[in-house]
Amino acid sequence: MRRRVLGGGSSINAEVYTRGTASDFNRWARQEGCEGWSFDDVQPYFLRSESNDTLAGEYHGTDGPLGVSNLNPLPLTKVFVKSCQQLGMPYNPDFNGPVQRGTGAYQTTIRSARRCSAAVAYLGPAKSRKNLTIETGCLTTRILFDANRAIGLEYRQNGTMKTVRAESEILVTGGAIGSPKIMLLSGVGPAGPTRGPWNSRRARSARGRPKPARSFRCRYRLRTQGRHKPGQIQQAALDDMGRAAIRTVQNRAGCLQRR
């Protein structure tokens, strides 16, 4: 989900707070050459960023800028979780704990009943700093290079092309889709139709890995909706809806059907 707004997807998404699995981080570090990206390496940063109002300990922080809290699950959510347990799935009260397998209700990036986006958590407290300039209405078109060193950015703002030079470093934070797109348009990766027209030279290899976005994986999402008049929804109807959702998952029907 991509949006052109301060905070990106965190300003309009479902606020679900779930980290990547430890095995993915460890694979990046141990098999794909991403030194410093093992789960042990990144976990301290997760803890430092988190302000959890319910959980604490080895897997959760309580003093960070990002608010995390529990929701009171809707009746259908409770029925769905119970149905999963009846099918043998383990109950998991914490998807950011030692294991992610199981069924349960997510925690969300909400603080005091209000969304806590990346912009609220990080930009809000820092926007008055003299060494921070926030530009809006911008679209990054490419990273500027001097040989293999990134030295700046080219971007479009209100129809005008602009450039900015980096004195220290450039952080690409366009998300799982936007970041590899920027890299490809900048000539980082394999030659192909997604490369920018200004890059007629041989594509650069990103640390020996000329395949940005090649291992991207999408996720399945199952949404159940219904319409009823106030006071007319019954527990039996909730049970039926919960069982129908479970059957969909079991049979890989509908949106989960194998292709």
Backbone torsions as a table, in degrees:
resi	resn	phi	psi	omega
1	MET	NA	116.1	-176.5
2	ARG	-117.4	135.4	178.4
3	ARG	-141.0	142.5	177.9
4	ARG	-90.5	83.4	-178.1
5	VAL	-155.5	151.0	176.2
6	LEU	-59.2	128.3	-175.1
7	GLY	97.8	-12.0	178.2
8	GLY	58.2	-142.5	-178.5
9	GLY	-59.4	-26.9	-178.6
10	SER	-66.9	-12.5	179.0
11	SER	-90.3	-11.0	-177.3
12	ILE	-137.6	-2.1	-174.7
13	ASN	-83.6	-170.3	-175.1
14	ALA	-81.2	2.2	173.1
15	GLU	68.9	15.2	-179.7
16	VAL	-68.4	130.1	-179.5
17	TYR	-104.4	98.5	177.8
18	THR	-141.2	124.4	178.9
19	ARG	-81.8	167.9	172.4
20	GLY	-68.5	159.2	-179.6
21	THR	-72.6	148.4	-179.2
22	ALA	-59.8	-35.2	-177.6
23	SER	-64.5	-33.6	177.9
24	ASP	-67.0	-46.9	178.7
25	PHE	-60.5	-43.0	-178.7
26	ASN	-67.0	-34.7	176.8
27	ARG	-65.6	-42.5	177.8
28	TRP	-56.5	-44.8	-174.7
29	ALA	-74.9	-41.4	-170.2
30	ARG	-93.4	-26.3	-175.8
31	GLN	-114.9	-23.1	-174.0
32	GLU	-116.3	10.5	171.2
33	GLY	77.3	16.2	-179.5
34	CYS	-90.7	77.3	-177.9
35	GLU	-61.1	135.3	179.9
36	GLY	89.5	5.0	-177.7
37	TRP	-115.1	17.1	173.8
38	SER	-68.1	164.5	-178.7
39	PHE	-63.0	-37.0	177.8
40	ASP	-63.1	-30.8	179.5
41	ASP	-73.2	-40.7	-173.2
42	VAL	-91.6	-20.3	-177.1
43	GLN	-56.9	-40.6	178.1
44	PRO	-58.2	-30.9	179.8
45	TYR	-74.6	-36.3	173.4
46	PHE	-60.0	-46.3	-178.2
47	LEU	-64.6	-39.9	-177.9
48	ARG	-68.5	-28.3	-178.4
49	SER	-83.3	-20.8	-167.4
50	GLU	-91.6	138.4	171.2
51	SER	-124.5	83.9	-175.1
52	ASN	-87.2	129.0	-176.8
53	ASP	-89.0	-0.6	-176.2
54	THR	-127.2	-45.9	-173.8
55	LEU	-105.2	151.5	178.0
56	ALA	-150.7	177.9	176.9
57	GLY	110.1	-151.1	-172.2
58	GLU	-62.7	-30.1	-172.7
59	TYR	-109.8	4.4	-175.8
60	HIS	-143.6	140.4	174.7
61	GLY	-100.5	159.0	-177.4
62	THR	-127.9	-2.9	-174.0
63	ASP	-123.4	13.8	-177.3
64	GLY	-85.5	179.8	-177.8
65	PRO	-81.9	-18.5	-174.9
66	LEU	-92.9	111.7	-179.3
67	GLY	-72.1	132.0	178.8
68	VAL	-132.8	134.1	-175.8
69	SER	-151.3	169.2	174.8
70	ASN	-89.3	149.7	170.4
71	LEU	-105.4	158.6	170.8
72	ASN	-84.5	107.3	-172.7
73	PRO	-60.9	146.3	174.5
74	LEU	-68.8	158.5	-179.8
75	PRO	-54.8	-40.3	-179.4
76	LEU	-66.7	-34.9	177.0
77	THR	-61.8	-44.2	179.6
78	LYS	-63.0	-41.1	178.9
79	VAL	-64.2	-42.7	-179.3
80	PHE	-61.9	-45.7	-179.6
81	VAL	-63.6	-41.5	177.1
82	LYS	-63.7	-40.0	179.4
83	SER	-62.6	-40.5	177.4
84	CYS	-61.4	-41.7	179.3
85	GLN	-65.3	-37.3	177.9
86	GLN	-64.3	-25.0	176.9
87	LEU	-87.4	1.5	176.1
88	GLY	102.1	1.2	177.9
89	MET	-75.4	137.4	179.2
90	PRO	-71.8	144.1	174.6
91	TYR	-75.9	133.3	-179.7
92	ASN	-125.9	109.9	-178.8
93	PRO	-80.9	-7.0	-174.5
94	ASP	-149.6	101.6	-179.1
95	PHE	-76.7	-4.1	175.1
96	ASN	-110.7	19.9	177.9
97	GLY	-93.2	-152.1	-175.7
98	PRO	-66.5	-27.0	177.6
99	VAL	-135.2	150.9	178.1
100	GLN	-107.4	-9.4	-179.1
101	ARG	-70.2	141.1	176.0
102	GLY	131.3	-171.7	-178.6
103	THR	-126.5	146.4	-179.0
104	GLY	170.2	-175.6	178.6
105	ALA	-98.1	140.0	179.6
106	TYR	-73.4	156.5	161.4
107	GLN	-87.9	161.4	-175.2
108	THR	-131.6	158.3	178.4
109	THR	-86.4	71.4	-179.8
110	ILE	-129.4	134.4	175.5
111	ARG	-128.4	126.3	179.0
112	SER	53.4	43.7	175.7
113	ALA	67.6	17.2	177.5
114	ARG	-129.1	145.4	179.1
115	ARG	-57.9	134.1	175.3
116	CYS	-113.3	84.6	-179.8
117	SER	-77.8	173.5	175.7
118	ALA	-61.3	-34.0	178.5
119	ALA	-68.0	-41.3	179.1
120	VAL	-67.1	-43.1	-174.6
121	ALA	-72.3	-39.0	-170.7
122	TYR	-114.1	-47.4	-176.4
123	LEU	-72.1	-40.5	-178.7
124	GLY	-53.1	-54.4	-179.2
125	PRO	-67.6	-20.6	-173.4
126	ALA	-104.2	-5.4	-169.1
127	LYS	-67.1	-16.2	179.2
128	SER	-90.6	-0.4	179.9
129	ARG	-66.5	141.4	-179.0
130	LYS	-71.0	-23.5	-178.4
131	ASN	-95.0	16.5	178.9
132	LEU	-123.4	126.7	173.8
133	THR	-121.5	125.6	-180.0
134	ILE	-105.8	119.9	177.2
135	GLU	-108.8	134.3	178.3
136	THR	-118.1	167.8	-178.3
137	GLY	70.3	29.2	-174.4
138	CYS	-113.2	147.6	173.8
139	LEU	-131.3	116.1	179.8
140	THR	-71.1	128.7	-180.0
141	THR	-102.0	-29.1	177.0
142	ARG	-172.6	160.9	171.2
143	ILE	-91.5	135.9	178.9
144	LEU	-89.8	138.6	-176.9
145	PHE	-123.6	148.4	164.1
146	ASP	-116.7	103.2	-168.2
147	ALA	58.8	-120.6	-179.9
148	ASN	-103.0	16.5	179.4
149	ARG	-106.8	125.3	177.1
150	ALA	-74.1	127.4	-174.4
151	ILE	-122.8	-7.7	-178.6
152	GLY	177.8	-172.4	-178.9
153	LEU	-131.6	148.6	168.5
154	GLU	-112.0	133.9	-178.8
155	TYR	-148.1	160.3	178.8
156	ARG	-108.6	129.9	178.9
157	GLN	-132.8	116.2	179.8
158	ASN	53.3	41.7	176.8
159	GLY	83.4	-1.2	-178.6
160	THR	-111.1	131.6	177.6
161	MET	-80.2	133.3	-179.2
162	LYS	-135.1	162.5	175.4
163	THR	-133.2	152.7	176.1
164	VAL	-138.5	138.2	-178.6
165	ARG	-99.6	144.6	-179.4
166	ALA	-97.0	132.0	175.8
167	GLU	-88.2	-24.7	-176.3
168	SER	-129.4	-63.7	-176.0
169	GLU	-154.3	166.9	177.2
170	ILE	-123.7	127.3	176.5
171	LEU	-106.8	122.3	178.7
172	VAL	-95.9	111.6	-175.2
173	THR	-128.4	48.8	-178.7
174	GLY	-88.1	4.6	180.0
175	GLY	89.4	-179.5	-174.5
176	ALA	-64.6	-24.9	179.0
177	ILE	-102.9	-46.7	-175.2
178	GLY	-66.2	-39.5	-177.7
179	SER	-63.7	-51.5	177.2
180	PRO	-63.5	-30.0	177.0
181	LYS	-63.2	-45.6	178.7
182	ILE	-61.4	-41.9	179.7
183	MET	-62.4	-44.3	179.8
184	LEU	-64.7	-42.3	178.6
185	LEU	-66.8	-18.4	179.3
186	SER	-93.2	1.2	178.8
187	GLY	88.9	13.7	177.8
188	VAL	-96.3	110.2	-177.8
189	GLY	125.8	-170.3	-175.9
190	PRO	-72.2	150.0	175.4
191	ALA	-66.5	145.5	-178.8
192	GLY	172.2	-178.5	-175.2
193	PRO	-66.9	-18.1	-179.1
194	THR	-84.5	-7.6	179.4
195	ARG	-74.3	148.3	-178.0
196	GLY	-64.5	147.5	-178.9
197	PRO	-64.5	-19.2	179.9
198	TRP	-80.1	-8.2	-175.6
199	ASN	-102.9	77.2	177.1
200	SER	-83.9	-14.2	-179.8
201	ARG	-76.6	171.8	179.5
202	ARG	-62.6	139.5	-178.5
203	ALA	-64.0	143.4	176.2
204	ARG	-75.8	151.4	175.1
205	SER	-99.3	121.8	-179.4
206	ALA	-77.9	96.3	-179.6
207	ARG	51.4	41.3	177.3
208	GLY	77.1	7.9	-178.9
209	ARG	-122.9	79.3	-175.5
210	PRO	-81.3	45.2	-177.1
211	LYS	-137.2	52.2	178.1
212	PRO	-60.8	136.0	176.9
213	ALA	76.4	-0.3	-178.3
214	ARG	-68.8	-27.1	-178.2
215	SER	-101.9	19.2	-179.9
216	PHE	-64.8	136.6	178.2
217	ARG	-126.6	132.7	175.7
218	CYS	-89.1	168.1	-178.3
219	ARG	-120.7	151.4	175.2
220	TYR	-81.3	149.5	177.2
221	ARG	-140.4	129.5	179.7
222	LEU	-116.1	118.9	-179.8
223	ARG	-119.8	128.6	178.0
224	THR	-110.1	126.9	-179.6
225	GLN	-127.8	149.1	177.1
226	GLY	-151.7	164.2	-179.8
227	ARG	-125.1	135.2	179.5
228	HIS	-153.5	161.5	175.6
229	LYS	-87.8	148.0	-178.7
230	PRO	-52.6	131.8	176.4
231	GLY	83.6	-3.1	-175.7
232	GLN	-102.3	-7.2	-179.8
233	ILE	-79.0	133.2	-174.7
234	GLN	-113.1	156.0	179.2
235	GLN	-59.6	-37.5	179.9
236	ALA	-60.4	-39.9	178.1
237	ALA	-64.8	-40.1	177.0
238	LEU	-62.2	-41.6	178.5
239	ASP	-60.7	-42.8	-180.0
240	ASP	-63.8	-42.3	179.9
241	MET	-65.9	-40.3	178.1
242	GLY	-62.1	-45.4	179.6
243	ARG	-65.4	-36.9	178.2
244	ALA	-63.9	-40.9	178.6
245	ALA	-64.1	-42.1	179.0
246	ILE	-63.5	-41.7	179.5
247	ARG	-62.1	-36.1	178.0
248	THR	-60.9	-44.1	179.0
249	VAL	-66.1	-44.7	-177.9
250	GLN	-61.5	-43.7	-174.3
251	ASN	-88.9	-2.0	-176.0
252	ARG	51.7	42.4	179.5
253	ALA	-90.2	172.6	176.9
254	GLY	58.0	-125.1	-175.1
255	CYS	-69.9	-15.0	-179.2
256	LEU	-101.1	6.2	-176.1
257	GLN	-62.9	136.9	177.3
258	ARG	-66.7	144.9	178.0
259	ARG	-117.9	NA	NA
